[in-house]
Amino acid sequence: MSFDIALFLVQDGLTNGAIYALMSLALVLVFAVTRIIFVPQGEFLAYGALTLASLEAGKVPGTIWLLAALGAAAFAFDLPAMLRRRAGRAVLRSAAWNLLLPATIAALVYALAGHGSNRLLQVALTCLIVIPLGPLLYRLAYQPIANAPVLVLLIVSVALHLALSGIGLFLFGAEGVRTAPFSDASIQAGGLLVTGQSLWVYACSVALMALLYAFFERSLYGKALRATAVNRVGARLSGISTVFAGRASFLLAAAIGVFSGVLIAPITTIYYDTGFLVGLKGFVGAIIGGLMSYPLAAAGALLVGLLEAFASFWASAFKEVIVFTLIIPVLLWLSLRARHDDEEEQ
Amino acid sequence: MRRTAGAYAVAAILLGLFAAAPAVLSDYWTTLLDYIGLYALVVLGITLLTGVAGQVSFGQAAFVGLGAYATAWLTTVHGTSPWLGLALGLAVTAGFALVLGLVTTRLSGHFLPLGTIAWGIALFYLFGNLEFLGGFTGMTGIPALTAFGIELRSARAFFYPIWLCVFGALLSIVWLLDSRSGRAIRALHSGSIMAQSFGVDTGALKVKVFVYAALLAALSGWLYAHFQRFVNPTPFGLHMGIEFLFMAVVGGAGHVWGALVGAALITLLKQALQSVLPQLLGTSGQFEIVVFGILLIAVLHGARDGLWGWLDARWSHRRPRRPIAAAPALPARPRPEDGAPLLEVRAVRKAFGGLVAVNDVSFVQHAGEILGLIGPNGAGKSTTFNLVTGLLPLSAGDVRFRGRSIAGMQPADIARLGIARTFQHVKLVAGMSVLENVALGAHLRGAAGVLRGMTHLERAEEDMLLAEAARQVERVGLGQHLHTPAGALALGTQRIVEVARALAADPALLLLDEPAAGLRHLEKRALQKLLERLRGEGLSILLVEHDMDFVMGLVDRLVVLDFGTKLAEGLPQEVRGNPAVLEAYLGT
């Protein structure tokens, strides 16, 4: 292998690795706050990319129907308890969040879809449609059993992935899409051609990570989420609602997923089921960090990206095999490091 | 007894009817039943693994694939007998499962499922990319099985080997759960500390269960390959692994029969959905997985115990109880001589970073006495307790039991020497009867492993263990609760069950960790009386407690700790008058 090829592979690996790193951060975030192993994280990436592609093609994306349906379901689930408590204001608030907001977003998309091709507007609409799915899914799938054992939550996650990938096929069809790049520019550096889009990926990933860091270190909400991650009961006693913490972490995870989808869609063809594998590669990264440390998870994800790039050069057919088998030595290493294992959680 | 005979007769008739099914059913339904059997075989393994032992695997389909591909490759490429294919499939599967189980057993519970997801995907792509396994197109021309000179070519003929395996596996698991190893497996669900304290090697047991579940999957794969006579990677992917788990959860993951119910229900539902939904929605697509996903979430929200669990809750009180067989007593441990030093704690020290929780504490427990270790909250009592039982490593000092050092030994090895304990937060297996919980205490007095448990070749030993457990339940006065589920008892009674469980280990020393915590006055009195009676029978007891009143009238001697240091030692009335003790307790 020549030096040029190696450089090219490194660039390719870092581009994918940056996306995996974003995934792994979202996974660690959700796990720390809610103890949920969020297998469907990648679905947000696919939904984001495919929604943007629909808007680009001047169509109304099917995800608005999903948003409306989930909102209506959430309202229906809230209603009996609210009526029992005769909490009229709560009914109005739930209706505003779960019915009015999705309806407004849908109306906005209908009004704006097909008119003009302003890039920023399309990305903004994509965010408006897909990001609210995160808290809604938390409300419907996890909130009623928020205190269940980790393994039950994990099975729910896998079931949710199954449902979302089937819905994705229904909404978007089986064809893959690629969106227009943010920038056609490219820089010739030595023997290496650096595309503008991969620079976008690097810059946005770093910016997003910095933003997350600032959020958790500087803002009160961020600190509240961290407190919930450390001790749920203690956080509750200090007045932090675990429902709020759960929805907030899902909002963030969905946002990270959508951004990743928007960033990667010009580089890779995205199918309705692409997100799952991307999310799982983020997982391998997160597991390298023991599902605990943000920097280690990000570093692990970059490693996965690089490994994948080189594997696809040497043994392209076995690239997935190599990436996913990596988890065995990692688990072995984690297991040798673990001194004591008290899984007294029931 | 008549009732049992009647139950056997009913079972035999049902089984006979089932065996006649292929003769009356159409080809379509017979084939469907064959598939249900193939799936049920895998799901039975998941029931044991997930429902009973509390470990989750999404990778069972990959093990099915190993079993199928091993025989496909041997029989088509090398033309060997299918039986050799079975042997290879089982061997390869056992090897993979062993590695995966060993690397995850020491990690917390969610790493095994994540490992199995990753490995399920890896193996799927491996099957699809290996030339010699036919790539994604797969392998054809796998020979049919031959049994007693008959070629099993039709779905009708294949019905029998499949369901023979299913019922064999079912029986093996039912028998296993009703044995010494089975009780230990059922205890895994509620954390490993309790099981280890009674000598269960929890890590090894988890791996064994995982390997057995994988072997059942591989057996299903072998049958599948010779039934279909064709294999490709698709049915061994992750989605199928998820579906198997789904079957187990819907049927009732903790219930052996739930595996059959779940496999049948989901297979039939899938058939129905695949034919109805596309017509309903006007396009083709994988709508059944959307329904499955939502249904699974609904089941986990509303009925986590599955369909069989729901049925079982309505039936279980009618199930006949097996009477305790008269059996010879288990050999007992030689008793230490009264008054001889039994447990010597010598200048033990435990530091957590800069915090010294236990600071050079020494005391001696003599055989035949009740020694109380007391002190206010945070005095270091529980830490001292954990140092003696091996849950925490010592920073310095030595603990000697009957003259030999037990410092640095594992909890299971300490248990083997004759130290049994109870827990401050009661650790009983809620779903097991009082008898079974107590029998778990006698774990180290039996030797039958998983294989003998599955085949019920250990009945003589099992009868002795259960008879011993029943004796201990009687000894603590809970004879009327022998078959009550432990979770249904009041806290005070559960504490006494814990004492009986410790007694079943035939201990030379009984350690009680805050036995009076949370008990009402009358419950405390009952416990005091029991402990006095046990001392009368020659048992040595070390009691950690902070309830002065409970301790005062009961113990022979007291050791008082405060801030990790020994404050006083002596007879209760001496200690009561000690100004340092008064200050620590009353803060004057």
Chai-1 contact restraints between the chains, C-beta under 6 A:
chainA,res_idxA,chainB,res_idxB,connection_type,confidence,min_distance_angstrom,max_distance_angstrom,comment,restraint_id
A,I37,B,H110,contact,1.0,0.0,6.0,A-B,restraint_1
A,A141,B,I297,contact,1.0,0.0,6.0,A-B,restraint_2
A,P144,B,H301,contact,1.0,0.0,6.0,A-B,restraint_3
A,I145,B,H301,contact,1.0,0.0,6.0,A-B,restraint_4
A,V150,B,H110,contact,1.0,0.0,6.0,A-B,restraint_5
A,L151,B,V56,contact,1.0,0.0,6.0,A-B,restraint_6
A,L151,B,G109,contact,1.0,0.0,6.0,A-B,restraint_7
A,V152,B,L300,contact,1.0,0.0,6.0,A-B,restraint_8
A,L154,B,P113,contact,1.0,0.0,6.0,A-B,restraint_9
A,V156,B,I297,contact,1.0,0.0,6.0,A-B,restraint_10
A,V156,B,L300,contact,1.0,0.0,6.0,A-B,restraint_11
A,V158,B,I242,contact,1.0,0.0,6.0,A-B,restraint_12
A,A159,B,G293,contact,1.0,0.0,6.0,A-B,restraint_13
A,A159,B,L296,contact,1.0,0.0,6.0,A-B,restraint_14
A,A159,B,I297,contact,1.0,0.0,6.0,A-B,restraint_15
A,L162,B,I289,contact,1.0,0.0,6.0,A-B,restraint_16
A,L162,B,G293,contact,1.0,0.0,6.0,A-B,restraint_17
A,A163,B,V290,contact,1.0,0.0,6.0,A-B,restraint_18
A,A163,B,G293,contact,1.0,0.0,6.0,A-B,restraint_19
A,A163,B,I294,contact,1.0,0.0,6.0,A-B,restraint_20
A,G166,B,Q286,contact,1.0,0.0,6.0,A-B,restraint_21
A,G166,B,I289,contact,1.0,0.0,6.0,A-B,restraint_22
A,G166,B,V290,contact,1.0,0.0,6.0,A-B,restraint_23
A,I167,B,V290,contact,1.0,0.0,6.0,A-B,restraint_24
A,L169,B,G285,contact,1.0,0.0,6.0,A-B,restraint_25
A,L169,B,Q286,contact,1.0,0.0,6.0,A-B,restraint_26
A,F170,B,G285,contact,1.0,0.0,6.0,A-B,restraint_27
A,A317,B,N129,contact,1.0,0.0,6.0,A-B,restraint_28
A,F318,B,N129,contact,1.0,0.0,6.0,A-B,restraint_29
A,E320,B,Y125,contact,1.0,0.0,6.0,A-B,restraint_30
A,V321,B,A122,contact,1.0,0.0,6.0,A-B,restraint_31
A,V321,B,Y125,contact,1.0,0.0,6.0,A-B,restraint_32
A,V321,B,L126,contact,1.0,0.0,6.0,A-B,restraint_33
A,F324,B,A118,contact,1.0,0.0,6.0,A-B,restraint_34
A,F324,B,I121,contact,1.0,0.0,6.0,A-B,restraint_35
A,F324,B,A122,contact,1.0,0.0,6.0,A-B,restraint_36
A,T325,B,A122,contact,1.0,0.0,6.0,A-B,restraint_37
A,I327,B,G115,contact,1.0,0.0,6.0,A-B,restraint_38
A,I327,B,A118,contact,1.0,0.0,6.0,A-B,restraint_39
A,L331,B,V103,contact,1.0,0.0,6.0,A-B,restraint_40
A,L331,B,T104,contact,1.0,0.0,6.0,A-B,restraint_41
A,L331,B,G115,contact,1.0,0.0,6.0,A-B,restraint_42
A,L332,B,V103,contact,1.0,0.0,6.0,A-B,restraint_43
A,L334,B,L107,contact,1.0,0.0,6.0,A-B,restraint_44
A,S335,B,V103,contact,1.0,0.0,6.0,A-B,restraint_45
A,S335,B,R106,contact,1.0,0.0,6.0,A-B,restraint_46
A,S335,B,L107,contact,1.0,0.0,6.0,A-B,restraint_47
A,A338,B,R106,contact,1.0,0.0,6.0,A-B,restraint_48
A,A338,B,L107,contact,1.0,0.0,6.0,A-B,restraint_49
A,D341,B,R106,contact,1.0,0.0,6.0,A-B,restraint_50
A,E343,B,S108,contact,1.0,0.0,6.0,A-B,restraint_51
A,E343,B,G109,contact,1.0,0.0,6.0,A-B,restraint_52
A,E344,B,G191,contact,1.0,0.0,6.0,A-B,restraint_53
A,Q346,B,S190,contact,1.0,0.0,6.0,A-B,restraint_54
